[in-house]
Amino acid sequence: MSDRRPLASGDVLAHRYELQDLVSEKLGSTTWRAHDQILNRNVGIEMLSSADPRAEHFLDAARESTSVTDPRFLRVLDLIEDEQRHHLVVREWARAFPLDQLLAQSPLPNRRAATVVAEVAEALAHAHEHGVYHRRLTPHQVLLKESGAVRVVGLGVTTALSPVGRHDSLADLQAYEQLDVQALGKLLYACLVSRWPGAQVDGLRAAPTEHGRLLRPRQVRAGVARDVDTVADRILGTPPRHHETPLRSAADIARTLRLSGEDPEVRDDQPSLSGISSPDLLRLDPVIRPAGPPPGLEPPRRRPKAYEPAPPTTMERNVERARRAAKGDRGLVLLGVGVVLLIATVLAFLVGRTTSNDRSDAIDDSSPVRLLPVQRIADFDPLGDDGEENPKQARLAADGNPATGWRTSTYLGSPLLGGVKDGVGLVLDLGGPREVDSVRIQMQGAPTDLSIFVASPDASGPPTRLKGLTQVAILDRAGLDSTLTLQSGEVTRYLVVWLRRLPEVATGSFRGEVREVVVRGRS
């Protein structure tokens, strides 16, 4: 039996990739967000044990996927064999919103839904031309950037992790293509009504049926455009209604969707649903707008950089601003203001020297970063009715034992704490003002949205509410082991770990658990 410890956040692979957050564990492989220390960028790393019989096939499938050059797929950047007993596939990392997060709040407008699925279909059509298939396309595999650009993840992963010795026949490849085509139809259906045909997937409820036949999107939610509804039925219908021609290739789907999706005024021109047996049609659900900044509705059309004039330098902008401001009598006024600012700067420098001397007695900036002991830890529930959240377990989150921890209450219906409050957390007492460098949080369950708040250095006691606290770090979709780095010079005695979004522990039930909090800094 090997005594080698498992890989963890902070480990460096191949002398350049520092592991940061564990994203997922599926089919025996793990996916991490990592930082490329040489090129100073984030990357995604998929890894499989070198002892796994599928290890060589894992790398071969990744090599084959590089033939797909469509920019909407995250590219393979590096392949590493037998690094710390693992085979690694290094891919691009995209800062974007998973589509399932948006659909959990609201369906997309008709035109945006058609555009998103058309982008995915065009990318898959390019992959199919090179004999590469996705085979597990769901909303979580589609990312939307704030610019409106679409990215697709997971290409070839299912093939890479297939059983050893399996050789795909022509019939298998045709089945894989139709599997992707059906997934495109389901993706379009989900974008229009926030339901997934066939079963619950990525947190979306199953689409309603009538007598075993899938209801069309226009029967589920009012306002779905007729042409997009027809496209969905031409993909998923068995056979399509009204003798429409089926769509059986990704390229055909992309071409058809590019001409579809105008958003008409919402009106209920559908036939009565009183005879439909499905008990929970989405048209009866409240329609809400997505919270937060949504991705752009259309990707920007930028000119090639080679044709753009060079932007002005900072010096050129400052000179032009000063020239405009000094015209006429305003020049004399600015001169007077400049003299006043000079005097104020000298006074501030003299006062700052005295303050710096006093502060240097409390915190030595040259001292090394070390582990800061937590003198006291308590639950922090300023938005709850009783102000408590399992207070007896709070001490377990800083007892040095990752096997024990503090749990939140279980919330139903939404990972956003059931919609009853904005967050809950823990308050840590460091025993005195300390310069905090980083906070490492080990969780049970993922993903979790986290924030770090600090109280002012002169706070007289632990905080009892969020007002007066300063948010100094934020991390969305944190994994099981995450480290949040604070800006240098952040001095506080009381530090709050705030959970804003909780992982799902059972269908419709959400709960967060903090196993261990480790604070590093200077004292």
Long-range contacts (C-beta under 8 A, 24 or more apart in sequence): 4-85, 7-32, 7-47, 7-84, 7-86, 8-481, 9-440, 9-479, 9-481, 9-482, 9-483, 10-483, 11-84, 12-37, 13-45, 13-80, 13-83, 13-84, 13-86, 13-88, 14-78, 14-80, 14-83, 14-88, 17-43, 17-45, 17-88, 17-90, 19-45, 20-482, 20-483, 21-478, 21-479, 21-481, 21-482, 22-446, 22-479, 22-480, 22-481, 23-477, 23-479, 27-157, 27-158, 27-161, 28-52, 28-54, 28-161, 29-58, 29-157, 29-161, 32-479, 33-93, 33-479, 34-90, 41-93, 42-93, 42-95, 43-77, 43-90, 43-91, 43-92, 43-93, 44-74, 44-90, 44-91, 44-92, 44-93, 44-153, 45-88, 45-89, 45-90, 45-91, 46-88, 46-89, 46-91, 46-157, 47-86, 47-87, 47-88, 47-89, 48-86, 48-87, 48-161, 49-85, 49-86, 49-87, 50-81, 50-82, 50-85, 50-86, 50-87, 51-85, 53-164, 54-160, 54-161, 54-162, 54-163, 54-164, 55-87, 56-87, 57-160, 57-162, 57-164, 58-87, 58-89, 58-160, 58-161, 59-87, 59-89, 60-160, 61-156, 61-159, 61-160, 62-89, 62-156, 62-160, 64-131, 64-132, 64-156, 65-132, 65-155, 65-156, 67-130, 67-132, 68-126, 68-127, 68-130, 68-132, 68-155, 69-126, 70-122, 70-123, 70-126, 70-127, 72-119, 72-120, 72-122, 72-123, 72-149, 72-150, 72-151, 72-152, 73-123, 73-127, 73-151, 73-152, 73-153, 73-155, 74-151, 74-152, 74-153, 74-155, 89-160, 94-143, 94-145, 94-151, 94-153, 95-145, 96-143, 96-144, 96-145, 96-146, 96-149, 96-151, 96-295, 97-143, 97-144, 97-145, 97-146, 97-294, 97-295, 98-139, 98-140, 98-142, 98-143, 99-139, 99-140, 99-142, 99-143, 99-144, 99-191, 100-138, 100-139, 100-140, 100-202, 100-203, 100-204, 102-144, 102-290, 102-294, 102-295, 103-139, 103-190, 103-191, 103-194, 103-204, 104-194, 104-203, 104-204, 105-288, 105-289, 105-290, 105-291, 106-194, 106-287, 106-288, 106-289, 106-290, 107-191, 107-192, 107-193, 107-194, 107-221, 108-191, 108-192, 109-263, 109-297, 110-192, 110-223, 110-224, 110-225, 110-228, 110-261, 110-262, 110-263, 110-264, 111-261, 111-262, 111-263, 111-297, 112-191, 112-261, 112-297, 113-188, 113-191, 113-192, 113-228, 113-261, 114-188, 114-228, 114-231, 114-257, 114-258, 114-260, 114-261, 115-257, 115-261, 115-298, 116-142, 116-144, 116-150, 116-191, 117-184, 117-187, 117-188, 117-191, 117-253, 117-257, 118-253, 118-254, 118-257, 118-258, 119-150, 120-150, 120-152, 120-184, 120-187, 121-184, 121-250, 121-251, 121-253, 121-254, 121-257, 122-250, 122-251, 122-254, 123-150, 123-152, 124-152, 124-180, 124-184, 124-250, 125-249, 125-250, 125-251, 125-254, 127-155, 128-177, 128-180, 128-249, 128-250, 131-173, 132-156, 132-159, 133-159, 133-173, 133-176, 133-177, 133-179, 133-180, 134-158, 134-180, 134-183, 135-159, 135-176, 135-179, 135-180, 136-183, 137-180, 137-183, 137-184, 137-187, 138-183, 138-187, 138-196, 138-201, 138-202, 139-187, 139-190, 139-196, 139-201, 139-202, 139-204, 140-202, 142-187, 144-295, 145-295, 146-293, 146-295, 146-296, 147-295, 147-296, 147-299, 147-300, 148-295, 148-296, 148-297, 148-298, 148-299, 148-300, 149-299, 150-299, 177-249, 177-250, 178-248, 180-250, 181-235, 181-247, 181-248, 181-249, 181-250, 181-253, 182-235, 182-236, 184-235, 184-250, 184-253, 185-232, 185-235, 185-236, 185-247, 185-253, 186-236, 188-228, 188-231, 188-232, 188-235, 188-257, 189-217, 189-232, 189-236, 192-217, 192-221, 192-224, 192-228, 192-229, 192-232, 193-217, 193-220, 193-221, 193-224, 193-282, 194-282, 195-220, 195-282, 197-236, 200-507, 203-504, 205-280, 208-276, 208-278, 208-280, 208-281, 208-282, 209-278, 210-276, 210-277, 210-278, 211-277, 215-276, 215-278, 215-281, 216-241, 218-270, 219-270, 219-273, 219-276, 219-281, 220-281, 220-282, 220-283, 221-282, 221-283, 222-266, 222-267, 222-268, 222-270, 222-283, 223-264, 223-266, 223-267, 225-260, 225-261, 225-262, 225-263, 225-264, 227-259, 227-260, 227-261, 227-262, 228-257, 228-260, 228-261, 231-256, 231-257, 231-260, 362-433, 363-433, 363-434, 363-435, 363-491, 363-522, 363-523, 364-522, 365-435, 365-522, 367-522, 367-523, 368-522, 369-437, 369-438, 369-520, 369-521, 369-522, 370-520, 370-521, 370-522, 370-523, 371-518, 371-519, 371-520, 372-430, 372-434, 372-436, 372-519, 372-520, 372-521, 372-523, 373-430, 373-431, 374-398, 374-428, 374-429, 374-430, 374-517, 374-519, 375-429, 375-430, 375-431, 376-428, 376-429, 376-462, 377-426, 377-427, 377-428, 377-429, 377-517, 378-426, 378-427, 378-429, 378-462, 379-406, 379-424, 379-425, 379-426, 379-427, 380-424, 380-425, 380-426, 380-427, 380-463, 380-496, 380-498, 381-424, 381-425, 382-463, 382-464, 382-465, 382-466, 383-421, 383-422, 383-423, 383-424, 383-466, 384-421, 384-424, 387-464, 389-424, 394-426, 397-426, 397-514, 397-515, 397-516, 397-517, 398-428, 398-516, 398-517, 399-516, 400-516, 401-516, 402-442, 402-515, 402-516, 403-515, 404-515, 405-442, 405-444, 405-513, 405-514, 405-515, 405-516, 406-513, 406-514, 407-511, 407-512, 407-513, 408-499, 408-502, 408-511, 408-512, 408-513, 409-511, 410-505, 410-509, 410-510, 410-511, 411-502, 411-509, 411-510, 411-511, 412-508, 412-509, 412-510, 413-508, 414-510, 415-501, 415-502, 415-503, 415-504, 415-510, 416-500, 416-501, 417-500, 417-501, 417-502, 417-510, 418-510, 422-500, 423-451, 423-498, 423-499, 423-500, 424-498, 424-499, 424-512, 425-496, 425-497, 425-498, 425-499, 426-496, 426-497, 426-514, 426-517, 427-462, 427-463, 427-494, 427-495, 427-496, 428-494, 428-495, 428-496, 428-497, 428-517, 428-519, 429-462, 429-493, 429-494, 430-492, 430-493, 430-494, 430-495, 430-519, 431-493, 432-493, 432-523, 433-457, 433-491, 433-492, 433-493, 434-491, 434-492, 434-493, 434-519, 434-521, 434-522, 434-523, 435-488, 435-489, 435-490, 435-491, 435-521, 435-522, 435-523, 436-486, 436-490, 436-491, 436-492, 436-495, 436-519, 436-520, 436-521, 437-485, 437-486, 437-488, 437-520, 437-521, 437-522, 438-483, 438-484, 438-485, 438-486, 438-519, 438-520, 438-521, 439-473, 439-483, 439-484, 439-486, 439-495, 439-497, 439-517, 439-518, 439-519, 439-520, 440-481, 440-482, 440-483, 440-484, 440-516, 440-517, 440-518, 440-519, 440-520, 441-478, 441-481, 441-482, 441-483, 441-484, 441-497, 441-514, 441-516, 441-517, 442-480, 442-481, 442-514, 442-515, 442-516, 442-517, 442-518, 443-478, 443-479, 443-480, 443-481, 443-482, 443-503, 443-512, 443-513, 443-514, 443-515, 444-480, 444-513, 444-515, 445-480, 445-502, 445-503, 445-504, 445-505, 445-511, 445-512, 445-513, 446-477, 446-478, 446-479, 446-480, 446-503, 447-476, 447-477, 447-478, 447-479, 447-501, 447-503, 448-477, 448-478, 448-499, 448-501, 448-502, 448-503, 448-512, 449-475, 449-476, 449-477, 449-478, 449-499, 449-500, 449-501, 450-474, 450-475, 450-476, 450-478, 450-482, 450-484, 450-497, 450-498, 450-499, 450-500, 451-475, 451-498, 451-500, 452-484, 452-486, 452-495, 452-496, 452-497, 452-498, 453-495, 453-496, 453-498, 454-490, 454-492, 454-494, 454-495, 454-496, 455-492, 455-493, 455-494, 455-495, 455-496, 456-492, 457-491, 457-492, 457-493, 459-492, 459-493, 459-494, 462-494, 463-494, 463-496, 469-496, 476-501, 495-519
